[in-house]
C-alpha cells in the first residue's frame, strides 16, 4: 500500500513489487492515475507495466469523454427545464478537470444533487431523454437511479449528499456556487463541503468505518483538492461532532495524512481507537487471512445487532398489546 501511495504522489520507490502494486491499483480503481507518473519517470518503470497502465488510461479516457458528453446532455436538459443541479464527488472532477487530466480519474456514475421540489421534474426530464428507472435498493441519500443501455454510466439523483442525514441539518450549505461550462450551468459545493461528502461516502456508504475498507481514489481526490483550495478543517470536524461520526473523521484524517501525505497534520487524531482503526485498514490491505477474519467478525456483529433490534421490536409490540 505504501509503495502504491508513493507512486500516486509521484514518488517511485527504489524497490517495487510491480505485480502486487498493479493488483492493488486495480482494486482501488486508481491505475489510470499512475499514467502521468510512469510516463514522466519511464526510466524507473518496466516497459510492460508502463504499457499496461497506458492502455487502461487510454480506455478510461475514451469512457470519460462519453461520460462527460452524457453529463452535459443531462445538465443541459435540466437547465432547459429551469433546474440548476449540484454535482457531487467524481462528477465535479469529470466536468472541471483540465483536458490533459480527463483520463486519470475513474468515475463510476454521475451524481447529481437537487432540491426536493426539483426531483420529480428532473426525473421526468431524464425519462424524456430515454433514461429508464433502475429497480432495487438505491440507498438512503438517493432519490432515483437512471440508466440507458448505450451509456457509459448511470445518473444518480440525490435528495441529500452521502452519509448519515445528521451531517446535513440544512442542505443550503451544500448546494454551492453556480458555474457554467460548455453552455451548461451547475453548482459546485464549497471545498469544505466536498471533503465532508467524500469522508461521509467512504466511511459510511462504502463501509470504511464498519468494514475497514480504504478508498484510495477518493483519498487522493481530497489530496488534489487541498493543493488548489483551502479547507476549513475546524468547520469540517464540527460537522462530525457525534461520537461515531467523530471517530470516522479521525480515521479518515489519519489515513489522509499518513497515506496521501496531505491534510491538516496538526489536527490529526491522537486517540488510540482511531489509530487502531487505521492499522486495521492497513492489515486489510496486507493480509488475505486478516481480511477473512475481519469479514467474519463484521458479519457476526451485524447479526448480533439485528437480533437485538428484533428483540427490542418484539418487546415493544408486547408492551403495546398489553396497554390496549
PyMOL commands that set and color helices and strands:
alter all, ss='L'
color gray80, all
select helices_A, chain A and resi 2-8+18-27+31-40+42-44+47-80+90-96+99-101+116-128+165-167+171-174+191-205+208-211+216-228+233-239+243-259+265-267+272-286+288-323
alter helices_A, ss='H'
color red, helices_A
select strands_A, chain A and resi 86-87+110-113+132-133+142-147+155-158+177-181+184-188
alter strands_A, ss='S'
color yellow, strands_A
deselect
rebuild
show_as cartoon
